[in-house]
Amino acid sequence: MDGQGIMSQIAGKYKGLGIKEARAAIIEDLKNDDLLVKQEKTPQNVGSCWRCHTAIEFLQMPQWFLKTLDAKDDVLKIADELNWHPEFMKVRLQNWVNSLNRDWVISRQRYFATPIPIWECNSCGDIVLAKEEDCYVDPTVDQPPVPECPECGESLQGCPDVFDTWMDSSISPLYVTFWERDNELHKKLWPASLRPQGQEIIRTWAFYTILRSHYLTGGKPWNDIMVDGFILGPDGRPMHASDGNVIDPLDLLDRYGSDAWRYYSSTVTIGEDTAIQEKDILHGQRFCSKVWNIHKFLSKAIIGPVEVSESELRASDKWLLTQYSRLIKDVTKDYGDFHFGSAIRKLEHFVWHVFADHYVEMVKYRMTGKDNALSYTLYEVGLGTLKMLAVIMPHITEEIYIQIYIKYDQAKSITVSKWPEPVHEDEDDLTRGEILKDVIAAIRNWKSENGMPLSAELDVLEIIGKDVEYLMDSEPDIAGTLKVNDVLLMTEADIIEKVIGIKPVHAIIGPTFKQNAKEVAEKLMAVDPEQIALALESGELDVQLNNGELVKIDPTMLMVIKAPMIDGKEAKSVNVGDLLILIGKGE
């Protein structure tokens, strides 16, 4: 059989037939010669092309090899010197190396690839290598460096084989570090910093690169190797056109943009296979829009870098700056460890749910006048988070940087600007800010639940509890954000409560009075709640039924509803941790 799957001259009468035709002809001849004893289908494992599923036929042909088995221990040693991300991917390389039982076949019989620069003698088989200064050469076209075989004087023929593609790919780190082209630059750049690649080519690209690096330099090719998993179809299976589960990334790229794609890619855990879901890319687009809108709003208040003393910063500022400083440390470490998913999740939570949802809402009222502490905080946190996001979302962050920050930061691009550094960190400031944030959020939620606009004014807030010490000096923030005329902080207070209602506990009244339960509940609800509360406190509360029967009411059968009072008016209450907040509404 030749390389095209056609029977050769050795096949005799079957010469020129294809594989299937030859098999059919052989079976027919066996039948005609009465040599076929039995014919039946037998299940067997047959290798096939992953694209067209055609069965693979093996041909025995002479090949060129690179010694590999002799270097197995050296490759394993270098693998231990690398930082693997994730670490478990190193095991796959180790398993592959330990399983090797033959050297690397580096020749291929095909047209497109790098020619092997060798001429072979037609008589004795001796080989002649191309001169290094003559490379790149194609021996099937170019003349050999000598006119005849040095051994026997016969003619030379160019090798028609080409290199395995991994012979080229395996020296990619050598090429990008200018090996054999600029020795000084190569010394500065070698070893390369990173190899990002897929898990399916650990046994090829990663292994062969380490092997070639060992042979050519005696050391490791890079410091870190990051191995990705596969993006699967929405159904969780590998994408194949024949399975109908292929997602065209260009369509989604046009629809959602490259930054949304990059956001989605960053959320995928390195080394794990992930089924693609369009909703995750859509979420990335929405986050991009959120970032854009946040900075569009901030641009109204940002006046560039401002110098402020710590005493000028308010509790809300210090709270945000503490979280921001910790975020810088966490994200910087995550990026350094290639934990992009962790980094983007922390950034998104901070930008969206801490910075925008809470801090910006707390300080809107401060934007109407000059406030250096606010200007400093908005600029520092706005620019710093933008720089951290630029790793994942370079396009929208660059546009925002150009429109707002470049005139102050003065870097050529956000991608080459100075990385942010922590500016303030204090555990007590974090605690104060968290309590302040929770109080403000609770009252805002209360307004919404009660159908009040967030801009609706309140007469007074009485905040009672031992934790009010953390709110001292934050009254202006509470009052300004919540539109409150007066904010009172008290560690303790004698709260006057008024009984405003009762609620029968049917889970107890029902089983106790059975068919009379409804009548008991109705008679209780008809009585003044304050009278019922007084009777329960004295332990004497009876209800006379229509049939004249007198039944005793236990305190567990009723829930007494009380409301706090402020200046003789009923007030609503909200609990935040150990704090009780009494709300006095405006008219």
MIMIPA-306101 format. One record per residue (C-alpha): x negated, y negated, z negated; residue number from 1. Coordinates in steps of 0.02 Angstrom, whole numbers, m for minus. Each point is the difference from the previous one (the first is absolute). Layout:
! MIMIPA-306101
{pt {X; Y; Z}; NUM}
...
! end
This chain:
! MIMIPA-306101
{pt {0; 0; 0}; 1}
{pt {m66; m172; 43}; 2}
{pt {24; m165; m92}; 3}
{pt {165; m31; 91}; 4}
{pt {79; 161; m60}; 5}
{pt {m19; 86; 171}; 6}
{pt {m66; 178; 19}; 7}
{pt {m179; m1; 64}; 8}
{pt {m90; 123; 116}; 9}
{pt {m33; 117; m147}; 10}
{pt {189; 31; m7}; 11}
{pt {m8; 90; 167}; 12}
{pt {168; 13; 88}; 13}
{pt {75; m123; m122}; 14}
{pt {m119; m139; 50}; 15}
{pt {89; m167; 27}; 16}
{pt {150; 42; m110}; 17}
{pt {51; m101; m149}; 18}
{pt {5; 79; m173}; 19}
{pt {186; 41; m2}; 20}
{pt {m1; 61; 181}; 21}
{pt {m152; 111; m32}; 22}
{pt {79; 78; m155}; 23}
{pt {160; 37; 96}; 24}
{pt {m98; 76; 144}; 25}
{pt {m103; 109; m118}; 26}
{pt {156; 67; m86}; 27}
{pt {80; 35; 169}; 28}
{pt {m156; 97; 56}; 29}
{pt {1; 101; m161}; 30}
{pt {181; 46; 32}; 31}
{pt {m33; 47; 180}; 32}
{pt {m146; 111; m51}; 33}
{pt {106; 79; m136}; 34}
{pt {m124; m60; m132}; 35}
{pt {119; m106; m105}; 36}
{pt {56; 107; m148}; 37}
{pt {100; m128; m98}; 38}
{pt {43; m185; 9}; 39}
{pt {78; m99; m144}; 40}
{pt {m4; m175; m75}; 41}
{pt {m123; m17; m143}; 42}
{pt {m11; m155; m113}; 43}
{pt {m176; m70; m10}; 44}
{pt {m90; m162; m40}; 45}
{pt {m54; m91; 157}; 46}
{pt {m85; m168; m2}; 47}
{pt {86; m133; 105}; 48}
{pt {m17; m181; 51}; 49}
{pt {84; m112; m127}; 50}
{pt {67; m112; 139}; 51}
{pt {68; 117; 133}; 52}
{pt {m6; 163; m100}; 53}
{pt {m94; 92; 139}; 54}
{pt {m93; 153; m63}; 55}
{pt {m187; m26; m18}; 56}
{pt {m120; 116; 90}; 57}
{pt {m179; 20; m59}; 58}
{pt {m147; m1; 121}; 59}
{pt {m176; 55; m42}; 60}
{pt {m119; m134; 64}; 61}
{pt {m175; m60; m47}; 62}
{pt {3; m152; m114}; 63}
{pt {m114; m125; m86}; 64}
{pt {m7; 4; m191}; 65}
{pt {m58; m117; m138}; 66}
{pt {m69; 88; m153}; 67}
{pt {129; m18; m138}; 68}
{pt {m14; 148; m117}; 69}
{pt {m175; m51; m53}; 70}
{pt {67; m168; m62}; 71}
{pt {153; 58; m98}; 72}
{pt {m77; m32; m172}; 73}
{pt {m63; m171; 56}; 74}
{pt {173; m50; 61}; 75}
{pt {79; 54; m164}; 76}
{pt {m129; m98; m98}; 77}
{pt {35; m159; 100}; 78}
{pt {188; 28; m20}; 79}
{pt {m25; m8; m189}; 80}
{pt {m86; m169; 19}; 81}
{pt {151; m77; 86}; 82}
{pt {150; m83; m82}; 83}
{pt {151; 96; 63}; 84}
{pt {171; m83; 5}; 85}
{pt {96; 102; m52}; 86}
{pt {m125; 109; m91}; 87}
{pt {87; 164; 43}; 88}
{pt {m38; m22; 184}; 89}
{pt {m182; 45; m36}; 90}
{pt {59; 177; m39}; 91}
{pt {60; 18; 180}; 92}
{pt {m173; m42; 66}; 93}
{pt {m82; 117; m124}; 94}
{pt {118; 142; 49}; 95}
{pt {m37; m29; 184}; 96}
{pt {m189; m5; m23}; 97}
{pt {1; 157; m108}; 98}
{pt {104; 92; 131}; 99}
{pt {m118; m36; 145}; 100}
{pt {m79; 153; 78}; 101}
{pt {m65; m69; 166}; 102}
{pt {m89; m154; 65}; 103}
{pt {86; m146; 85}; 104}
{pt {41; 24; 184}; 105}
{pt {m39; m174; 69}; 106}
{pt {29; 36; 186}; 107}
{pt {164; m11; 94}; 108}
{pt {48; 48; 178}; 109}
{pt {104; m149; 51}; 110}
{pt {m19; m159; 101}; 111}
{pt {25; m148; m117}; 112}
{pt {m128; m14; m141}; 113}
{pt {m182; m44; m27}; 114}
{pt {m113; 105; 114}; 115}
{pt {m130; 110; m84}; 116}
{pt {m167; m75; 60}; 117}
{pt {m82; 164; 48}; 118}
{pt {m62; 80; 161}; 119}
{pt {m17; 190; 10}; 120}
{pt {m118; 101; 106}; 121}
{pt {90; 106; 131}; 122}
{pt {m130; 136; m19}; 123}
{pt {m70; 19; m176}; 124}
{pt {135; m94; m96}; 125}
{pt {m121; m123; m80}; 126}
{pt {75; m169; m44}; 127}
{pt {m59; m178; 28}; 128}
{pt {65; m140; m112}; 129}
{pt {32; m177; 59}; 130}
{pt {m122; m132; m62}; 131}
{pt {69; m103; m143}; 132}
{pt {m31; m163; 94}; 133}
{pt {100; 65; 149}; 134}
{pt {159; 40; m96}; 135}
{pt {144; m16; 37}; 136}
{pt {m15; 125; 145}; 137}
{pt {114; 119; 93}; 138}
{pt {m106; 151; 53}; 139}
{pt {127; 50; 133}; 140}
{pt {m34; m167; 87}; 141}
{pt {m168; m66; m62}; 142}
{pt {m168; 75; 44}; 143}
{pt {m99; 94; m134}; 144}
{pt {m153; m84; m78}; 145}
{pt {m112; 132; 85}; 146}
{pt {18; 65; 179}; 147}
{pt {m7; 185; m44}; 148}
{pt {2; 123; m144}; 149}
{pt {m157; m23; m108}; 150}
{pt {m4; 187; m35}; 151}
{pt {22; 82; 170}; 152}
{pt {7; m141; 127}; 153}
{pt {173; 42; 62}; 154}
{pt {140; m126; 27}; 155}
{pt {104; m78; m139}; 156}
{pt {189; m17; m10}; 157}
{pt {93; m125; m107}; 158}
{pt {103; 73; m142}; 159}
{pt {186; m16; 47}; 160}
{pt {58; 10; m181}; 161}
{pt {50; m149; m107}; 162}
{pt {m13; m30; m186}; 163}
{pt {138; 40; m124}; 164}
{pt {82; m168; m38}; 165}
{pt {m55; 13; m182}; 166}
{pt {m182; m14; 56}; 167}
{pt {40; m181; 45}; 168}
{pt {120; m35; m144}; 169}
{pt {m116; 73; m130}; 170}
{pt {m129; m138; 26}; 171}
{pt {128; m143; m12}; 172}
{pt {m70; m63; m168}; 173}
{pt {m175; 3; 75}; 174}
{pt {59; m100; 148}; 175}
{pt {93; m134; m98}; 176}
{pt {m152; m25; m112}; 177}
{pt {m115; m28; 153}; 178}
{pt {m103; 159; m21}; 179}
{pt {m146; 4; 123}; 180}
{pt {51; m174; 63}; 181}
{pt {m41; m116; m144}; 182}
{pt {m99; 84; m137}; 183}
{pt {8; m144; m123}; 184}
{pt {188; m20; 18}; 185}
{pt {22; 188; m12}; 186}
{pt {m95; 5; m165}; 187}
{pt {113; m137; m66}; 188}
{pt {163; 83; 54}; 189}
{pt {m41; 184; m29}; 190}
{pt {88; 99; m66}; 191}
{pt {165; m67; 66}; 192}
{pt {130; m50; m128}; 193}
{pt {155; 100; 48}; 194}
{pt {67; 140; 109}; 195}
{pt {191; m6; 16}; 196}
{pt {70; 155; 86}; 197}
{pt {136; 131; 5}; 198}
{pt {2; 161; m98}; 199}
{pt {11; 109; 155}; 200}
{pt {m176; m48; 56}; 201}
{pt {m93; 26; m163}; 202}
{pt {m72; 159; 75}; 203}
{pt {m54; m92; 156}; 204}
{pt {m30; m188; m12}; 205}
{pt {m46; m5; m185}; 206}
{pt {m102; 160; 4}; 207}
{pt {m93; m35; 162}; 208}
{pt {m37; m180; m52}; 209}
{pt {m78; 58; m163}; 210}
{pt {m96; 134; 96}; 211}
{pt {m69; m122; 130}; 212}
{pt {m42; m128; m134}; 213}
{pt {m97; 133; m93}; 214}
{pt {m97; 51; 154}; 215}
{pt {m36; m177; 61}; 216}
{pt {m23; m99; m162}; 217}
{pt {m11; 127; m141}; 218}
{pt {140; m85; m97}; 219}
{pt {185; m40; m12}; 220}
{pt {90; m93; 141}; 221}
{pt {113; m106; m112}; 222}
{pt {38; m33; m182}; 223}
{pt {189; 28; 3}; 224}
{pt {115; 109; 102}; 225}
{pt {188; m32; 0}; 226}
{pt {107; 142; 66}; 227}
{pt {180; m33; 54}; 228}
{pt {147; 116; 5}; 229}
{pt {122; 17; 145}; 230}
{pt {148; m110; 39}; 231}
{pt {139; 126; 33}; 232}
{pt {165; m20; 90}; 233}
{pt {152; m61; m97}; 234}
{pt {49; 182; m24}; 235}
{pt {m163; 38; m90}; 236}
{pt {m73; 102; 143}; 237}
{pt {m150; m44; 109}; 238}
{pt {51; m109; 147}; 239}
{pt {17; 93; 165}; 240}
{pt {91; m54; 156}; 241}
{pt {69; 176; 16}; 242}
{pt {78; m16; m173}; 243}
{pt {78; m169; 39}; 244}
{pt {m65; m81; m159}; 245}
{pt {m130; m118; 72}; 246}
{pt {7; m181; m60}; 247}
{pt {m75; m126; 121}; 248}
{pt {m101; m119; m110}; 249}
{pt {1; m134; 134}; 250}
{pt {189; m17; m11}; 251}
{pt {m9; m24; m188}; 252}
{pt {m149; m115; 20}; 253}
{pt {100; m113; 115}; 254}
{pt {148; 4; m118}; 255}
{pt {m85; m29; m167}; 256}
{pt {m174; m68; 36}; 257}
{pt {m174; 62; m39}; 258}
{pt {m6; m60; m181}; 259}
{pt {157; 100; m42}; 260}
{pt {m84; 152; 78}; 261}
{pt {m158; m31; m101}; 262}
{pt {105; m20; m158}; 263}
{pt {81; 168; 32}; 264}
{pt {m168; 83; 37}; 265}
{pt {m72; m67; m162}; 266}
{pt {139; 77; m103}; 267}
{pt {m40; 175; 64}; 268}
{pt {m108; 97; m122}; 269}
{pt {m170; 38; 74}; 270}
{pt {m20; 182; 47}; 271}
{pt {184; 44; m11}; 272}
{pt {118; 34; 145}; 273}
{pt {148; m119; 8}; 274}
{pt {162; 5; 98}; 275}
{pt {24; m168; 84}; 276}
{pt {157; m96; m47}; 277}
{pt {48; m158; 94}; 278}
{pt {76; m74; m158}; 279}
{pt {m173; m6; m78}; 280}
{pt {m66; m105; 144}; 281}
{pt {155; m110; m12}; 282}
{pt {m40; m27; m185}; 283}
{pt {m174; m53; 51}; 284}
{pt {75; m130; 117}; 285}
{pt {112; m64; m139}; 286}
{pt {m149; m17; m115}; 287}
{pt {m92; m98; 135}; 288}
{pt {151; m116; 12}; 289}
{pt {4; m18; m190}; 290}
{pt {m184; m50; m3}; 291}
{pt {31; m127; 138}; 292}
{pt {150; m76; m89}; 293}
{pt {m91; m9; m167}; 294}
{pt {m144; m99; 73}; 295}
{pt {116; m108; 103}; 296}
{pt {81; m51; m164}; 297}
{pt {m166; m18; m91}; 298}
{pt {m66; m116; 135}; 299}
{pt {114; m135; m69}; 300}
{pt {m91; 1; m166}; 301}
{pt {m180; 51; 41}; 302}
{pt {m120; m147; 5}; 303}
{pt {m162; 99; 5}; 304}
{pt {m116; 57; m139}; 305}
{pt {26; m96; m162}; 306}
{pt {m109; 0; m155}; 307}
{pt {98; 28; m160}; 308}
{pt {m45; 38; m180}; 309}
{pt {72; 152; m86}; 310}
{pt {98; m114; m117}; 311}
{pt {95; m70; 150}; 312}
{pt {64; 171; 51}; 313}
{pt {172; 50; m62}; 314}
{pt {48; 171; m66}; 315}
{pt {77; 46; 168}; 316}
{pt {m160; m51; 91}; 317}
{pt {m113; 101; m116}; 318}
{pt {117; 149; 12}; 319}
{pt {m10; 0; 190}; 320}
{pt {m187; m32; 6}; 321}
{pt {m32; 144; m121}; 322}
{pt {98; 120; 110}; 323}
{pt {m83; m72; 155}; 324}
{pt {m174; 24; m73}; 325}
{pt {38; 180; m45}; 326}
{pt {72; 26; 173}; 327}
{pt {m163; m57; 79}; 328}
{pt {m97; 129; m102}; 329}
{pt {122; 140; 39}; 330}
{pt {16; m36; 186}; 331}
{pt {m187; m24; 23}; 332}
{pt {m31; 170; m80}; 333}
{pt {139; 81; 101}; 334}
{pt {m71; m66; 163}; 335}
{pt {m174; 57; m51}; 336}
{pt {69; 174; m36}; 337}
{pt {100; 1; 164}; 338}
{pt {164; 7; m98}; 339}
{pt {90; m115; 121}; 340}
{pt {172; 62; m50}; 341}
{pt {m30; m45; m182}; 342}
{pt {m70; m170; 49}; 343}
{pt {145; m51; 111}; 344}
{pt {130; 61; m126}; 345}
{pt {m79; m106; m137}; 346}
{pt {m14; m150; 115}; 347}
{pt {180; 15; 59}; 348}
{pt {67; 16; m177}; 349}
{pt {m97; m151; m59}; 350}
{pt {34; m113; 149}; 351}
{pt {183; 44; 17}; 352}
{pt {60; 44; m174}; 353}
{pt {m117; m98; m114}; 354}
{pt {m57; m152; 96}; 355}
{pt {155; m34; 105}; 356}
{pt {143; 72; m102}; 357}
{pt {m57; m66; m168}; 358}
{pt {m139; m129; m1}; 359}
{pt {57; m102; 149}; 360}
{pt {177; m1; m70}; 361}
{pt {m66; m55; m170}; 362}
{pt {m98; m147; 71}; 363}
{pt {113; m69; 136}; 364}
{pt {57; m139; m115}; 365}
{pt {m183; m52; m23}; 366}
{pt {m26; m30; 186}; 367}
{pt {89; m168; m2}; 368}
{pt {m143; m92; m84}; 369}
{pt {m189; 3; m17}; 370}
{pt {m54; 157; m92}; 371}
{pt {m184; 45; 15}; 372}
{pt {21; 165; m93}; 373}
{pt {136; 54; 120}; 374}
{pt {m100; m55; 153}; 375}
{pt {m153; 94; m62}; 376}
{pt {98; 159; m34}; 377}
{pt {96; 1; 164}; 378}
{pt {m157; m31; 103}; 379}
{pt {m107; 127; m92}; 380}
{pt {129; 140; 0}; 381}
{pt {70; m40; 173}; 382}
{pt {m170; 0; 85}; 383}
{pt {m71; 144; m101}; 384}
{pt {143; 120; 33}; 385}
{pt {m2; m50; 184}; 386}
{pt {m183; 49; 12}; 387}
{pt {32; 168; m81}; 388}
{pt {146; 32; 118}; 389}
{pt {m108; m46; 151}; 390}
{pt {m83; 171; m11}; 391}
{pt {166; 82; 43}; 392}
{pt {93; m141; 92}; 393}
{pt {m134; m104; 89}; 394}
{pt {110; m86; 129}; 395}
{pt {135; m83; m105}; 396}
{pt {m124; m41; m138}; 397}
{pt {m116; m82; 126}; 398}
{pt {143; m106; 67}; 399}
{pt {50; m55; m176}; 400}
{pt {m182; m34; m42}; 401}
{pt {m20; m112; 153}; 402}
{pt {160; m96; m34}; 403}
{pt {m23; m29; m187}; 404}
{pt {m168; 48; m75}; 405}
{pt {m141; m15; 127}; 406}
{pt {m16; m188; m23}; 407}
{pt {m37; 31; m184}; 408}
{pt {m91; 168; 3}; 409}
{pt {m96; m41; 161}; 410}
{pt {m44; 177; 53}; 411}
{pt {m5; 44; 184}; 412}
{pt {133; 132; m30}; 413}
{pt {88; 73; m150}; 414}
{pt {m83; 167; 40}; 415}
{pt {m174; m74; m34}; 416}
{pt {49; m116; m143}; 417}
{pt {m60; 23; m178}; 418}
{pt {86; 142; m94}; 419}
{pt {105; m62; m148}; 420}
{pt {m66; 17; m177}; 421}
{pt {92; 10; m168}; 422}
{pt {36; m171; m74}; 423}
{pt {90; 29; m166}; 424}
{pt {42; 152; m104}; 425}
{pt {76; 6; m173}; 426}
{pt {109; 135; m77}; 427}
{pt {95; m122; m111}; 428}
{pt {38; m110; 152}; 429}
{pt {67; 153; 89}; 430}
{pt {115; 40; m148}; 431}
{pt {63; m179; m11}; 432}
{pt {34; m6; 185}; 433}
{pt {90; 166; 2}; 434}
{pt {119; m55; m137}; 435}
{pt {29; m167; 86}; 436}
{pt {31; 87; 166}; 437}
{pt {120; 125; m79}; 438}
{pt {100; m137; m88}; 439}
{pt {18; m102; 159}; 440}
{pt {43; 152; 105}; 441}
{pt {132; 57; m127}; 442}
{pt {90; m168; 1}; 443}
{pt {m8; m11; 191}; 444}
{pt {76; 174; 10}; 445}
{pt {133; m49; m127}; 446}
{pt {48; m150; 106}; 447}
{pt {15; 109; 155}; 448}
{pt {102; 134; m89}; 449}
{pt {120; m133; m64}; 450}
{pt {25; m80; 170}; 451}
{pt {m98; m157; m42}; 452}
{pt {m120; m83; 122}; 453}
{pt {m181; 7; m57}; 454}
{pt {0; m190; 1}; 455}
{pt {145; m8; m124}; 456}
{pt {m45; m96; m159}; 457}
{pt {6; 75; m174}; 458}
{pt {22; m100; m160}; 459}
{pt {m117; 97; m111}; 460}
{pt {m101; 159; m19}; 461}
{pt {m36; 63; m174}; 462}
{pt {m140; 129; 7}; 463}
{pt {m17; 96; m162}; 464}
{pt {m128; 129; m54}; 465}
{pt {m179; 22; m57}; 466}
{pt {m65; m4; 180}; 467}
{pt {52; m181; 23}; 468}
{pt {m177; m47; m53}; 469}
{pt {m54; 55; 174}; 470}
{pt {122; m127; 75}; 471}
{pt {m63; m150; m96}; 472}
{pt {m43; m142; 122}; 473}
{pt {94; 90; 140}; 474}
{pt {166; m89; m36}; 475}
{pt {m24; m117; 150}; 476}
{pt {m20; 150; 117}; 477}
{pt {155; 83; m71}; 478}
{pt {102; m159; 8}; 479}
{pt {m62; m53; 171}; 480}
{pt {21; 170; 84}; 481}
{pt {169; 42; m78}; 482}
{pt {75; m176; m1}; 483}
{pt {22; m1; m189}; 484}
{pt {26; m162; m97}; 485}
{pt {m71; 66; m163}; 486}
{pt {m109; 150; m43}; 487}
{pt {m11; 52; m184}; 488}
{pt {m128; 128; m61}; 489}
{pt {27; 84; m169}; 490}
{pt {m86; 148; m79}; 491}
{pt {161; 37; m96}; 492}
{pt {173; m77; m22}; 493}
{pt {165; 26; m87}; 494}
{pt {107; 38; 149}; 495}
{pt {186; m33; m19}; 496}
{pt {100; 130; 93}; 497}
{pt {184; 1; 40}; 498}
{pt {105; 155; 33}; 499}
{pt {72; m21; 174}; 500}
{pt {69; 172; 33}; 501}
{pt {9; 184; m37}; 502}
{pt {m19; 152; 111}; 503}
{pt {76; 169; m44}; 504}
{pt {m123; 146; 9}; 505}
{pt {110; 120; 95}; 506}
{pt {m126; 142; m15}; 507}
{pt {43; 4; m188}; 508}
{pt {180; m63; m2}; 509}
{pt {55; 125; 133}; 510}
{pt {m53; 162; m87}; 511}
{pt {54; m68; m170}; 512}
{pt {178; m57; 41}; 513}
{pt {30; 103; 159}; 514}
{pt {176; m44; 67}; 515}
{pt {7; m153; m112}; 516}
{pt {m168; m69; 59}; 517}
{pt {73; m120; 128}; 518}
{pt {125; m73; m127}; 519}
{pt {m139; m22; m130}; 520}
{pt {m111; m92; 125}; 521}
{pt {141; m115; 57}; 522}
{pt {48; m47; m178}; 523}
{pt {m182; m39; m43}; 524}
{pt {m21; m110; 153}; 525}
{pt {155; m100; m49}; 526}
{pt {m76; m57; m166}; 527}
{pt {m113; m152; m23}; 528}
{pt {m180; 65; 22}; 529}
{pt {m62; m99; m151}; 530}
{pt {130; 81; m113}; 531}
{pt {m52; 172; 62}; 532}
{pt {m184; m40; m32}; 533}
{pt {38; m55; m179}; 534}
{pt {105; 156; m31}; 535}
{pt {m141; 112; 65}; 536}
{pt {m124; m84; m114}; 537}
{pt {113; 33; m151}; 538}
{pt {25; 178; 58}; 539}
{pt {191; m17; 4}; 540}
{pt {74; 3; 174}; 541}
{pt {160; 97; 32}; 542}
{pt {118; 7; 150}; 543}
{pt {184; 44; m17}; 544}
{pt {64; 101; 148}; 545}
{pt {174; m17; 72}; 546}
{pt {51; 161; m88}; 547}
{pt {m43; m79; m167}; 548}
{pt {m162; 97; m24}; 549}
{pt {m145; m100; m74}; 550}
{pt {m172; 44; 72}; 551}
{pt {m168; m57; m66}; 552}
{pt {m124; m82; 120}; 553}
{pt {m182; 42; m25}; 554}
{pt {m132; m135; 44}; 555}
{pt {m76; 119; 130}; 556}
{pt {162; m9; 100}; 557}
{pt {m22; m183; 46}; 558}
{pt {m137; m109; 74}; 559}
{pt {5; m176; m69}; 560}
{pt {m55; m130; 129}; 561}
{pt {m83; m155; m71}; 562}
{pt {m68; m157; 80}; 563}
{pt {m128; m122; m73}; 564}
{pt {52; m180; m24}; 565}
{pt {m94; m161; 37}; 566}
{pt {75; m163; m66}; 567}
{pt {166; 85; m24}; 568}
{pt {4; 61; 179}; 569}
{pt {m14; 180; 57}; 570}
{pt {m171; 38; 72}; 571}
{pt {m58; 142; 109}; 572}
{pt {m152; 102; m48}; 573}
{pt {m138; 91; 90}; 574}
{pt {m132; 113; m74}; 575}
{pt {m179; m2; 64}; 576}
{pt {m107; 123; m95}; 577}
{pt {6; m55; m182}; 578}
{pt {69; m171; 46}; 579}
{pt {182; m51; m11}; 580}
{pt {49; m141; 117}; 581}
{pt {159; m97; m35}; 582}
{pt {66; m93; 152}; 583}
{pt {103; m156; m19}; 584}
{pt {83; m40; 166}; 585}
{pt {31; m176; 64}; 586}
{pt {173; m65; 29}; 587}
! end
